[in-house]
Amino acid sequence: MKILAINGSHTGDKGYTQFLINILIKGAIRAGATCETIVLANHNIKPCLGCRACQRSGHYLKCIYDEKDDVAMIFEKMRAADMLVYATPVYIFNMTGLMKIFLDRITSTADSSKLTLSKNGLFFHHIDKQLIAKPFVLITTQDNLENETSDNVISYFRTFSRFLDAPVAGIIRRKSGGLVGHGKDIGKENRYPVIQEVYRAIETAGYEVATRRRVSAKTGRKASAGIIAMPWFIEFILHFGFIRRNQHFMKRILAQSRKKF
Ligand SMILES: Cc1cc2nc3c(=O)[nH]c(=O)nc-3n(C[C@H](O)[C@H](O)[C@H](O)COP(=O)(O)O)c2cc1C
């Protein structure tokens, strides 16, 4: 099993996203997988100009930047992989600009004049299946505690999956990066000890991906767990908007979480 991780963080291999990729990869290597990471920030990635040269004869399915930047090289690595990992921090409720600029370049590999159907029965155009119709794990990182922060990113990749016949092998939504020192406090005593379990679950996710081609629901849940352990009934009632809007109640929850539940 060849796994290629694509890190869309602007902080490159110094950031929390890479820290989490490394944990996942550790588990995959333990299961015998060959792993590589492409850190987009270390590469020359030009944004699509929308020039449509890739749709015209003479330059058909080739980008004008193919020999001028690193995207064609990264696409070759993607074609050779059995499993992809897309990893991105949340930047203002979305993926990073870098990840989006990179993904936009897929356009040059597809003939938009050829109508096809996705496996989910969605009308779409031709795609380069060897490049993009690959199972993938999504890792999102964020500082905020709320799931809603990364919902857009997850929704995007679910749509991506349905149109591009790329099965979702697992989703890891890491929240509260700032509260746990973005991984830099590993080994030190942390105010949120559950994070160690989370990291173990991410390693297990890597192992599962390499052995079963997917992250089990249980591991995915543990890897994406919140770091503030609240009683189940509090977690449940927080799903109701009218509870959330009760500032007095929510401030008490916040104070309680600082003391630790
Ligand atoms: C420009 C920018 C925008 C960000 N926007 C959000 C955001 O909307 N929500 C959030 O929870 N964190 C946000 N963050 C925090 C990052 O998502 C978080 O620190 C992440 O772990 C960074 O990953 P990295 O260390 O790999 O760069 C933002 C950070 C930056 C630099």
The ligand as a MOL file (V3000), in Angstrom:
LIG
                    3D

  0  0  0     0  0            999 V3000
M  V30 BEGIN CTAB
M  V30 COUNTS 31 33 0 0 0
M  V30 BEGIN ATOM
M  V30 1 C -5.0560 32.7950 8.4590 0
M  V30 2 C -5.5350 31.8420 9.5170 0
M  V30 3 C -6.8780 31.6110 9.6540 0
M  V30 4 C -7.3450 30.7340 10.6260 0
M  V30 5 N -8.6870 30.5260 10.7560 0
M  V30 6 C -9.1450 29.6900 11.7060 0
M  V30 7 C -10.5420 29.4780 11.8710 0
M  V30 8 O -11.3770 30.0310 11.1610 0
M  V30 9 N -10.9590 28.6380 12.8590 0
M  V30 10 C -10.0700 27.9990 13.6810 0
M  V30 11 O -10.4950 27.2480 14.5500 0
M  V30 12 N -8.7330 28.1500 13.5220 0
M  V30 13 C -8.2530 28.9850 12.5730 0
M  V30 14 N -6.9010 29.1580 12.4110 0
M  V30 15 C -5.9930 28.3530 13.2290 0
M  V30 16 C -5.4210 27.1620 12.4810 0
M  V30 17 O -6.4300 26.4460 11.8050 0
M  V30 18 C -4.7390 26.2020 13.4560 0
M  V30 19 O -3.7960 26.8850 14.2440 0
M  V30 20 C -4.0760 25.0500 12.7300 0
M  V30 21 O -3.7400 24.0620 13.6510 0
M  V30 22 C -2.8190 25.5310 12.0100 0
M  V30 23 O -2.2040 24.4270 11.3790 0
M  V30 24 P -0.6420 24.4580 11.0940 0
M  V30 25 O 0.0430 24.4940 12.4480 0
M  V30 26 O -0.3490 23.2190 10.3280 0
M  V30 27 O -0.3540 25.7130 10.3190 0
M  V30 28 C -6.4200 30.0430 11.4590 0
M  V30 29 C -5.0430 30.2780 11.3120 0
M  V30 30 C -4.6030 31.1720 10.3480 0
M  V30 31 C -3.1250 31.4090 10.1920 0
M  V30 END ATOM
M  V30 BEGIN BOND
M  V30 1 1 1 2
M  V30 2 1 2 3
M  V30 3 2 2 30
M  V30 4 2 3 4
M  V30 5 1 4 5
M  V30 6 1 4 28
M  V30 7 2 5 6
M  V30 8 1 6 7
M  V30 9 1 6 13
M  V30 10 2 7 8
M  V30 11 1 7 9
M  V30 12 1 9 10
M  V30 13 2 10 11
M  V30 14 1 10 12
M  V30 15 2 12 13
M  V30 16 1 13 14
M  V30 17 1 14 15
M  V30 18 1 14 28
M  V30 19 1 15 16
M  V30 20 1 16 17
M  V30 21 1 16 18
M  V30 22 1 18 19
M  V30 23 1 18 20
M  V30 24 1 20 21
M  V30 25 1 20 22
M  V30 26 1 22 23
M  V30 27 1 23 24
M  V30 28 2 24 25
M  V30 29 1 24 26
M  V30 30 1 24 27
M  V30 31 2 28 29
M  V30 32 1 29 30
M  V30 33 1 30 31
M  V30 END BOND
M  V30 END CTAB
M  END
